[in-house]
């Protein structure tokens, strides 16, 4: 769904999260990242690094959109309409987005507000 750069994501604390671990944590768009709908899916743009990511699969776009309102990445995937097999594929794509800073884990102090 995105690039295939492996399946580990870097959490803000510097710890590395596997794709499976990522699913059970809250995530949101990076603080400097904007999502724009496009005919092919969506475009993520990081204003800090000027990095672009193209999301071409509608299920991935929906999962990323649901991150802000879901308690975990798994819940966001399920809210997007993914079945169990699709959640595993989405986890790898979300891990790539996390590794590149397009999505971030909220700060520890913000976790109680979800």
Beta strands, then each sheet from edge to edge (+ up, - down):
strand 1: 8-10
strand 2: 16-18
strand 3: 28-29
strand 4: 33-38
strand 5: 41-46
strand 6: 52-55
strand 7: 103-104
sheet 1: 1+ 2-
sheet 2: 3+ 7-
sheet 3: 4+ 5- 6+
end
